[in-house]
Amino acid sequence: MKKFAFISTNSIKQYYDFLLNKEKANKYVVDLVKIFWIIFFVILCLFFYFRYVSLASTEWYFLRKANNNLSSLNFEYEIIKTEILEKNQQNWANMYWNNRTKTIVEVSPELVQVPNKTELTYSK
């Protein structure tokens, strides 16, 4: 034999009426609790905004600023590298093409056959 508890709807209705009467009697306290929860929710939303959204945008700002500095430094490095290459080209031109007074020994990459018994010497 199974037993079960039966709660009449009359007692639930009585408890609900009791809560409504208590709420009407303490309307001021209920309004304060509602205001407290609204303020708590707003403060919680502001906390999440400042903690995550503002912090993330600040980090992206500094990252963009650092990337801009890096790209400007890379640009300056490329300019300096170009100037160095121009100076090397000028030095090369001054050394080998424009200055006819210097005696320069040029070694060409051509293949030359040298007999086995020949001694190679360099005389000035």
MDTraj code that builds the backbone (N, CA, C; nanometers):
import mdtraj as md
import numpy as np

residues = "MET LYS LYS PHE ALA PHE ILE SER THR ASN SER ILE LYS GLN TYR TYR ASP PHE LEU LEU ASN LYS GLU LYS ALA ASN LYS TYR VAL VAL ASP LEU VAL LYS ILE PHE TRP ILE ILE PHE PHE VAL ILE LEU CYS LEU PHE PHE TYR PHE ARG TYR VAL SER LEU ALA SER THR GLU TRP TYR PHE LEU ARG LYS ALA ASN ASN ASN LEU SER SER LEU ASN PHE GLU TYR GLU ILE ILE LYS THR GLU ILE LEU GLU LYS ASN GLN GLN ASN TRP ALA ASN MET TYR TRP ASN ASN ARG THR LYS THR ILE VAL GLU VAL SER PRO GLU LEU VAL GLN VAL PRO ASN LYS THR GLU LEU THR TYR SER LYS".split()
xyz = np.array([
    [0.0838, -0.1169, 0.0000],
    [0.0000, 0.0000, 0.0000],
    [0.0887, 0.1239, 0.0000],
    [0.0613, 0.2116, -0.0934],
    [0.1411, 0.3330, -0.1051],
    [0.0723, 0.4458, -0.0308],
    [0.1574, 0.5255, 0.0353],
    [0.1053, 0.6431, 0.1060],
    [0.1646, 0.7661, 0.0413],
    [0.0911, 0.8702, 0.0318],
    [0.1438, 0.9952, -0.0213],
    [0.0825, 1.1100, 0.0566],
    [0.1553, 1.2221, 0.0541],
    [0.1077, 1.3405, 0.1264],
    [0.0294, 1.4267, 0.0304],
    [-0.0795, 1.4765, 0.0766],
    [-0.1640, 1.5619, -0.0060],
    [-0.1717, 1.6992, 0.0592],
    [-0.1327, 1.8003, -0.0192],
    [-0.1402, 1.9374, 0.0309],
    [-0.2570, 2.0024, -0.0405],
    [-0.3433, 2.0533, 0.0345],
    [-0.4600, 2.1145, -0.0279],
    [-0.4217, 2.2494, -0.0854],
    [-0.4879, 2.2876, -0.1915],
    [-0.4602, 2.4172, -0.2531],
    [-0.5077, 2.5310, -0.1656],
    [-0.5906, 2.5005, -0.0735],
    [-0.6421, 2.6030, 0.0182],
    [-0.5294, 2.6565, 0.1060],
    [-0.4409, 2.5696, 0.1546],
    [-0.3315, 2.6154, 0.2401],
    [-0.2290, 2.6959, 0.1590],
    [-0.2060, 2.6574, 0.0323],
    [-0.1141, 2.7335, -0.0532],
    [-0.1709, 2.8721, -0.0787],
    [-0.3012, 2.8803, -0.1034],
    [-0.3653, 3.0099, -0.1256],
    [-0.3579, 3.0970, -0.0011],
    [-0.3709, 3.0368, 0.1139],
    [-0.3615, 3.1121, 0.2392],
    [-0.2194, 3.1681, 0.2580],
    [-0.1181, 3.0869, 0.2274],
    [0.0205, 3.1329, 0.2406],
    [0.0508, 3.2446, 0.1407],
    [-0.0004, 3.2306, 0.0185],
    [0.0200, 3.3349, -0.0825],
    [-0.0481, 3.4651, -0.0394],
    [-0.1683, 3.4571, 0.0150],
    [-0.2372, 3.5775, 0.0661],
    [-0.1593, 3.6395, 0.1815],
    [-0.1025, 3.5540, 0.2668],
    [-0.0216, 3.6034, 0.3775],
    [0.1002, 3.6827, 0.3257],
    [0.1674, 3.6289, 0.2217],
    [0.2833, 3.7000, 0.1645],
    [0.2413, 3.8324, 0.1019],
    [0.1270, 3.8335, 0.0316],
    [0.0798, 3.9590, -0.0286],
    [0.0468, 4.0632, 0.0774],
    [-0.0171, 4.0217, 0.1848],
    [-0.0500, 4.1155, 0.2929],
    [0.0760, 4.1679, 0.3608],
    [0.1740, 4.0776, 0.3776],
    [0.3010, 4.1192, 0.4389],
    [0.3725, 4.2189, 0.3479],
    [0.3682, 4.1941, 0.2164],
    [0.4317, 4.2868, 0.1221],
    [0.3634, 4.4228, 0.1261],
    [0.2316, 4.4243, 0.1324],
    [0.1595, 4.5521, 0.1394],
    [0.1921, 4.6259, 0.2681],
    [0.2109, 4.5510, 0.3752],
    [0.2416, 4.6147, 0.5035],
    [0.3836, 4.6708, 0.5030],
    [0.4754, 4.6032, 0.4367],
    [0.6158, 4.6461, 0.4348],
    [0.6538, 4.6967, 0.2960],
    [0.5719, 4.7766, 0.2355],
    [0.5961, 4.8275, 0.1010],
    [0.7278, 4.9051, 0.0937],
    [0.7588, 4.9815, 0.1957],
    [0.8806, 5.0621, 0.1991],
    [1.0047, 4.9716, 0.1968],
    [1.0028, 4.8644, 0.2740],
    [1.1168, 4.7734, 0.2794],
    [1.1328, 4.7013, 0.1449],
    [1.0235, 4.6615, 0.0842],
    [1.0290, 4.5934, -0.0443],
    [1.0860, 4.6869, -0.1505],
    [1.0437, 4.8119, -0.1492],
    [1.0992, 4.9088, -0.2447],
    [1.2486, 4.9285, -0.2226],
    [1.2931, 4.9317, -0.0987],
    [1.4364, 4.9444, -0.0709],
    [1.5137, 4.8231, -0.1225],
    [1.4586, 4.7041, -0.1055],
    [1.5248, 4.5834, -0.1545],
    [1.5336, 4.5865, -0.3068],
    [1.4279, 4.6300, -0.3743],
    [1.4305, 4.6407, -0.5204],
    [1.5353, 4.7414, -0.5657],
    [1.5409, 4.8550, -0.4997],
    [1.6402, 4.9573, -0.5337],
    [1.7813, 4.9038, -0.5094],
    [1.7994, 4.8319, -0.3992],
    [1.9298, 4.7730, -0.3703],
    [1.9720, 4.6787, -0.4831],
    [1.8842, 4.5916, -0.5293],
    [1.9187, 4.4973, -0.6346],
    [1.9457, 4.5672, -0.7674],
    [1.8739, 4.6720, -0.7954],
    [1.8990, 4.7482, -0.9186],
    [2.0366, 4.8137, -0.9121],
    [2.0688, 4.8756, -0.7982],
    [2.1992, 4.9398, -0.7810],
    [2.3110, 4.8353, -0.7875],
    [2.2882, 4.7199, -0.7252],
    [2.3867, 4.6126, -0.7290],
    [2.4108, 4.5656, -0.8725],
    [2.3057, 4.5507, -0.9502],
    [2.3183, 4.5077, -1.0890],
    [2.3937, 4.6116, -1.1718],
    [2.3645, 4.7399, -1.1516],
    [2.4335, 4.8458, -1.2259],
    [2.5822, 4.8479, -1.1898],
    [2.6127, 4.8348, -1.0622],
    [2.7531, 4.8336, -1.0185],
    [2.8254, 4.7116, -1.0747],
    [2.7583, 4.5973, -1.0774],
    [2.8176, 4.4768, -1.1346],
    [2.8451, 4.4937, -1.2837],
    [2.7514, 4.5550, -1.3563],
    [2.7721, 4.5810, -1.4995],
    [2.8886, 4.6776, -1.5208],
    [2.8963, 4.7828, -1.4397],
    [3.0080, 4.8771, -1.4512],
    [3.1416, 4.8091, -1.4209],
    [3.1413, 4.7220, -1.3210],
    [3.2643, 4.6493, -1.2886],
    [3.3113, 4.5665, -1.4085],
    [3.2196, 4.4902, -1.4689],
    [3.2580, 4.4098, -1.5847],
    [3.3017, 4.4976, -1.7007],
    [3.2369, 4.6121, -1.7183],
    [3.2770, 4.7026, -1.8265],
    [3.4189, 4.7527, -1.8040],
    [3.4452, 4.8046, -1.6845],
    [3.5786, 4.8595, -1.6586],
    [3.6846, 4.7507, -1.6543],
    [3.6494, 4.6337, -1.6067],
    [3.7482, 4.5273, -1.5933],
    [3.7859, 4.4668, -1.7278],
    [3.6894, 4.4412, -1.8129],
    [3.7158, 4.3678, -1.9361],
    [3.7139, 4.4559, -2.0611],
    [3.6100, 4.5341, -2.0794],
    [3.5975, 4.6113, -2.2032],
    [3.6985, 4.7252, -2.2057],
    [3.7034, 4.8037, -2.1008],
    [3.7955, 4.9173, -2.0982],
    [3.9408, 4.8708, -2.0955],
    [3.9685, 4.7679, -2.0193],
    [4.1045, 4.7165, -2.0117],
    [4.1495, 4.6616, -2.1465],
    [4.0607, 4.5903, -2.2136],
    [4.0965, 4.5352, -2.3445],
    [4.1201, 4.6463, -2.4455],
    [4.0355, 4.7495, -2.4444],
    [4.0571, 4.8585, -2.5401],
    [4.1856, 4.9344, -2.5081],
    [4.2185, 4.9464, -2.3802],
    [4.3436, 5.0124, -2.3425],
    [4.4631, 4.9306, -2.3887],
    [4.4561, 4.7987, -2.3719],
    [4.5664, 4.7142, -2.4176],
    [4.5816, 4.7223, -2.5689],
    [4.4700, 4.7248, -2.6434],
    [4.4778, 4.7373, -2.7895],
    [4.5344, 4.8720, -2.8291],
    [4.5022, 4.9775, -2.7503],
    [4.5569, 5.1104, -2.7807],
    [4.7082, 5.1075, -2.7703],
    [4.7598, 5.0511, -2.6608],
    [4.9040, 5.0472, -2.6436],
    [4.9697, 4.9544, -2.7449],
    [4.9021, 4.8459, -2.7832],
    [4.9558, 4.7567, -2.8849],
    [4.9651, 4.8279, -3.0195],
    [4.8586, 4.9043, -3.0555],
    [4.8630, 4.9801, -3.1809],
    [4.9733, 5.0847, -3.1770],
    [4.9898, 5.1500, -3.0630],
    [5.0947, 5.2514, -3.0504],
    [5.2330, 5.1874, -3.0658],
    [5.2552, 5.0728, -3.0049],
    [5.3834, 5.0035, -3.0172],
    [5.4060, 4.9567, -3.1606],
    [5.3014, 4.9091, -3.2276],
    [5.3157, 4.8673, -3.3672],
    [5.3491, 4.9858, -3.4571],
    [5.2868, 5.1019, -3.4298],
    [5.3201, 5.2213, -3.5079],
    [5.4661, 5.2610, -3.4873],
    [5.5129, 5.2554, -3.3630],
    [5.6543, 5.2863, -3.3359],
    [5.7461, 5.1875, -3.4068],
    [5.7076, 5.0589, -3.4050],
    [5.7888, 4.9577, -3.4719],
    [5.7934, 4.9810, -3.6222],
    [5.6796, 5.0136, -3.6820],
    [5.6801, 5.0359, -3.8269],
    [5.7593, 5.1619, -3.8629],
    [5.7535, 5.2662, -3.7784],
    [5.8335, 5.3854, -3.8075],
    [5.9832, 5.3551, -3.7927],
    [6.0190, 5.2733, -3.6937],
    [6.1593, 5.2342, -3.6793],
    [6.2052, 5.1486, -3.7968],
    [6.1185, 5.0589, -3.8433],
    [6.1536, 4.9785, -3.9613],
    [6.1725, 5.0672, -4.0836],
    [6.0886, 5.1691, -4.0975],
    [6.1017, 5.2604, -4.2099],
    [6.2329, 5.3369, -4.2023],
    [6.2681, 5.3859, -4.0830],
    [6.3955, 5.4559, -4.0655],
    [6.5136, 5.3616, -4.0925],
    [6.5008, 5.2360, -4.0501],
    [6.6060, 5.1382, -4.0755],
    [6.6231, 5.1153, -4.2252],
    [6.5137, 5.1067, -4.2977],
    [6.5221, 5.0880, -4.4429],
    [6.5867, 5.2097, -4.5101],
    [6.5561, 5.3292, -4.4616],
    [6.6186, 5.4502, -4.5174],
    [6.7692, 5.4462, -4.4929],
    [6.8092, 5.4122, -4.3715],
    [6.9522, 5.4058, -4.3389],
    [7.0205, 5.2968, -4.4213],
    [6.9527, 5.1829, -4.4381],
    [7.0092, 5.0750, -4.5187],
    [7.0269, 5.1195, -4.6641],
    [6.9309, 5.1951, -4.7159],
    [6.9427, 5.2472, -4.8515],
    [7.0597, 5.3451, -4.8627],
    [7.0759, 5.4305, -4.7628],
    [7.1888, 5.5245, -4.7635],
    [7.3220, 5.4494, -4.7583],
    [7.3287, 5.3441, -4.6792],
    [7.4525, 5.2653, -4.6711],
    [7.4825, 5.2003, -4.8059],
    [7.3802, 5.1484, -4.8713],
    [7.4021, 5.0886, -5.0033],
    [7.4473, 5.1923, -5.1051],
    [7.3920, 5.3127, -5.0987],
    [7.4360, 5.4198, -5.1890],
    [7.5814, 5.4552, -5.1619],
    [7.6207, 5.4630, -5.0350],
    [7.7607, 5.4926, -5.0017],
    [7.8529, 5.3806, -5.0500],
    [7.8095, 5.2576, -5.0348],
    [7.8911, 5.1462, -5.0855],
    [7.9055, 5.1541, -5.2369],
    [7.7988, 5.1888, -5.3033],
    [7.8051, 5.2006, -5.4495],
    [7.8970, 5.3161, -5.4893],
    [7.8900, 5.4288, -5.4177],
    [7.9796, 5.5407, -5.4464],
    [8.1244, 5.5012, -5.4200],
    [8.1495, 5.4320, -5.3107],
    [8.2859, 5.3871, -5.2815],
    [8.3364, 5.2926, -5.3898],
    [8.2514, 5.2029, -5.4319],
    [8.2886, 5.1101, -5.5386],
    [8.3197, 5.1860, -5.6664],
    [8.2369, 5.2826, -5.6988],
    [8.2600, 5.3612, -5.8207],
    [8.3873, 5.4429, -5.8082],
    [8.4114, 5.5028, -5.6926],
    [8.5335, 5.5811, -5.6723],
    [8.6577, 5.4921, -5.6775],
    [8.6450, 5.3739, -5.6264],
    [8.7607, 5.2864, -5.6182],
    [8.7952, 5.2258, -5.7540],
    [8.6969, 5.1839, -5.8296],
    [8.7256, 5.1062, -5.9496],
    [8.7025, 5.1797, -6.0811],
    [8.6201, 5.2809, -6.0852],
    [8.5861, 5.3411, -6.2137],
    [8.6399, 5.4825, -6.2311],
    [8.6250, 5.5656, -6.1324],
    [8.6608, 5.7062, -6.1502],
    [8.8086, 5.7346, -6.1262],
    [8.8704, 5.6622, -6.0425],
    [9.0085, 5.6912, -6.0063],
    [9.1028, 5.6105, -6.0954],
    [9.1685, 5.6767, -6.1938],
    [9.2566, 5.6077, -6.2882],
    [9.4012, 5.6021, -6.2393],
    [9.4329, 5.6750, -6.1332],
    [9.5717, 5.6796, -6.0881],
    [9.6104, 5.5561, -6.0091],
    [9.5153, 5.4893, -5.9506],
    [9.5483, 5.3708, -5.8712],
    [9.5619, 5.2510, -5.9627],
    [9.6614, 5.1689, -5.9290],
    [9.6736, 5.0441, -6.0040],
    [9.5977, 4.9374, -5.9273],
    [9.5033, 4.8839, -5.9928],
    [9.4169, 4.7858, -5.9280],
    [9.4326, 4.6545, -6.0010],
    [9.4508, 4.5513, -5.9251],
    [9.4611, 4.4183, -5.9831],
    [9.3214, 4.3609, -5.9866],
    [9.2764, 4.3348, -6.1047],
    [9.1436, 4.2782, -6.1192],
    [9.1557, 4.1292, -6.1425],
    [9.0741, 4.0574, -6.0779],
    [9.0715, 3.9130, -6.0978],
    [8.9401, 3.8816, -6.1650],
    [8.9494, 3.8293, -6.2829],
    [8.8270, 3.7966, -6.3555],
    [8.7927, 3.6513, -6.3307],
    [8.6700, 3.6189, -6.3368],
    [8.6297, 3.4806, -6.3066],
    [8.6434, 3.3873, -6.4256],
    [8.7274, 3.4247, -6.5232],
    [8.7444, 3.3381, -6.6400],
    [8.8389, 3.2237, -6.6059],
    [8.8181, 3.1129, -6.6700],
    [8.9045, 2.9973, -6.6489],
    [9.0315, 3.0123, -6.7327],
    [9.1431, 2.9942, -6.6675],
    [9.2713, 3.0050, -6.7361],
    [9.3476, 2.8760, -6.7121],
    [9.3998, 2.8203, -6.8181],
    [9.4811, 2.7003, -6.8025],
    [9.6264, 2.7435, -6.7875],
    [9.6863, 2.6943, -6.6822],
    [9.8262, 2.7253, -6.6545],
    [9.9037, 2.5946, -6.6656],
    [10.0187, 2.5990, -6.7377],
    [10.0978, 2.4760, -6.7457],
    [10.1439, 2.4325, -6.6078],
    [10.1717, 2.3042, -6.5921],
    [10.2056, 2.2472, -6.4617],
    [10.3374, 2.3005, -6.4059],
    [10.4344, 2.3286, -6.4898],
    [10.5668, 2.3657, -6.4403],
    [10.5883, 2.5157, -6.4366],
    [10.4858, 2.5947, -6.4496],
    [10.5012, 2.7389, -6.4487],
    [10.4851, 2.7894, -6.3065],
    [10.5770, 2.8808, -6.2661],
    [10.5657, 2.9427, -6.1351],
    [10.4964, 3.0763, -6.1517],
    [10.4009, 3.0978, -6.0635],
    [10.3266, 3.2236, -6.0677],
    [10.3882, 3.3186, -5.9670],
    [10.4243, 3.4379, -6.0132],
    [10.4795, 3.5399, -5.9253],
    [10.4111, 3.6723, -5.9540],
    [10.4155, 3.7558, -5.8574],
    [10.3602, 3.8900, -5.8738],
    [10.4721, 3.9893, -5.8512],
    [10.4994, 4.0748, -5.9509],
    [10.6062, 4.1720, -5.9366],
    [10.5475, 4.3119, -5.9511],
    [10.6057, 4.4016, -5.8764],
    [10.5578, 4.5400, -5.8821],
    [10.6357, 4.6237, -5.9774],
])
top = md.Topology()
chain = top.add_chain()
for i, resn in enumerate(residues, 1):
    res = top.add_residue(resn, chain, resSeq=i)
    for name in ("N", "CA", "C"):
        top.add_atom(name, md.element.get_by_symbol(name[0]), res)
traj = md.Trajectory(xyz[None], top)
